[in-house]
Amino acid sequence: MRTWLKEIRAKKGLTQQEVANAANVDVTMICKIELGERRPSVEVAKKIASVMGFNWTRFFEDEDEPTK
């Protein structure tokens, strides 16, 4: 589970649907990424990170590492 991603989204006051719309991806993709069921492609990671304001490489770091 990517709790760090949910935390960033919550701090920005965004819903999964708002992130999906802004990143031009399906809301189910956002949900599955947050749940840790899917790992985004580099392209999708860049879109989501751009919308939410963090480095896209965070998606590919060790889940045990603290959020930078």
C-alpha positions, 0 to 999 in steps of 0.5 A, spaced: 500 500 500 502 506 498 500 510 504 505 516 502 501 517 495 494 517 499 497 522 504 500 527 499 493 527 495 490 528 502 494 534 503 493 537 496 485 536 498 484 532 491 480 526 490 482 520 486 477 522 481 481 529 480 488 526 480 485 522 474 482 527 470 488 532 471 493 526 469 488 523 464 488 516 467 482 512 469 480 513 476 481 505 477 488 506 475 489 511 481 485 507 486 490 500 484 496 504 484 494 507 491 492 500 494 499 497 491 495 493 486 499 496 480 505 499 479 504 505 474 508 506 467 514 511 467 509 515 463 503 515 468 508 516 474 510 522 471 503 525 469 501 523 477 507 526 480 506 532 476 499 533 478 501 532 485 508 535 485 513 530 487 518 527 483 516 521 479 521 516 481 518 516 488 514 510 485 520 506 484 523 507 490 523 502 496 516 502 499 520 502 506 524 508 505 521 515 508 518 520 503 523 525 501 
